[in-house]
Amino acid sequence: MIPEEPDSPLGPRTTGGQDAALVFATGVGTVIFGLAIQSLLAYTLLPEGRGSFALCVAFAGVLGVLFTPGAREGAKYFVMTKQATVSEGVGATLAICLVGGASAVALTVPFVHSDIAFFHKAETRSFYLAFALVPVMAFSGAMEYQLAGLRRFGHLAVFTLVHLTVNILVLLVLVRVGRLGVEGAVAAVVGAHGCTVLLCAWYLRRRHGLVLTNPFRAVSARIVGYGLRFHPAGIGSALEMSAGVLILGLFASQAEIGLFATASALVFRLRMISDAVGNALLPRIAGSGRPELTTLCLRVVSCGTVAAILAVLAISTPLVRILFSEAFLPAVPLLWIIAPGVLAYACAGILGTYFKGIDRPGICSWAVSLGLAANLIAIPVLYPVVGVSAAAWGLTLGMICRLVLLAAAFTRATRMRWLSIWLPRPGDAVSFWRAFRAALGSG
């Protein structure tokens, strides 16, 4: 599916199929560990506590993205295209996260003590603990981006599983044994991301000569400039995934927030197929595009995602009952509403990868902004009519709007016909089989 590339400083000699298979295998492990975490949260916090936890983490995640332009996509792109060294990329990332994290905390602390209903859905100390998550989560994600850009998917897989293991162990100690509730759950997330930062820094120092000097000297106007062009897309993506939780925090109960957060967390784990292929695709099209390769990946991802979605929906009721308890059964209808949005998200992810690869991240920003606008409008309009389902409908509508705009931009940029992008071709099966064999090391 994705041809072999020669070994280089950006990664070992592997095929795209091998990279995608490794990232996909990591995704499977992530889903298993992630479901264990979600199950533990559900059984220990119940819908009300699960809702408060979701608010704190979503709040921290959005702040982390909002105040760190260039930390992920900008540094990753310039290291991938050899316009910056690993040390320069990581140094710039660290500086951006430090400044951004401090700014986020300084500007938002007063809101925690305000009369806004959102900040009364969790304890004040929970939000304060979430502030520690802002720079740590941002820097952790940026370090993972660097490893993906360097095509070090094997090490990234190990570090991801270690991250999840740490999260589970700290959850068990603080929440299950220590009975610290939401605060313990948030602290577990902080510890897991901190562990990821240390592991990535250790590996980059050992294999890529990472040297940490004054981070502010490494900040490049070009890195920040690229990041600013993609920044609206990054903010939109963070808000789009968290908009339901954040908006429900203004007028819904903690239990309703917990039901939606659990449903979306479960079904959106199926994006691992798109993430696996997209991560393997981006280093191979950076600077060149290769639209035919992009559309092949798009068709494979869409078919695989549909199959996975149908499998989950077929067993949705017993799955929710076993994983999350009877208290979360009202979340089952939400899974069916969100499912089309997951498919749209997966397809949009591949098309977005193409535009990031050809240095046109602004298109991704426009698409995400459109989807976010649709989401933000739909939830408050529909909530008085359908209740918590409004968040699910808003999420799906936003993802579909994003996909439509990206698909239209792709056809215009490549001059490819709409049907030729989506309709399976006779060679697709052959390409997929070759990639599958290569991933297994047999061809």
Secondary structure, DSSP 4 states (H G I P E B T S, - for coil): -------BTTB-S--HHHHHHHHHHHHHHHHHHHHHHHHHHHHHHHHHHHHHHHHHHHHHHHHHHHT-TTTTHHHHHHHHTTSS-HHHHHHHHHHHHHHHHHHHHHHHHHHHTSS-GGGGSS-HHHHHHHHHHHHHHHHHHHHHHHHHHTT-HHHHHHHHHHHHHHHHHHHIIIIIIS--HHHHHHHHHHHHHHHHHHHHHHHHHHHH------GGGS--HHHHHHHHHHHHHHHHHHHHHHHHHHHHHHHS-HHHHHHHHHHHHHHGGGGHHHHHHHHHHHHHHTTT--HHHHHHHHHHHHHHHHHHHHHHHHTHHHHHHHHH-GGGGGGHHHHHHHHHHHHHHHHHHHHHHHHHHTT-HHHHHHHHHHHHHHHHHHHHHHHHHHTTHHHHHHHHHHHHHHHHHHHHHHHHHH---HHHHHS--HHHHHHHHHHHHHHTT--
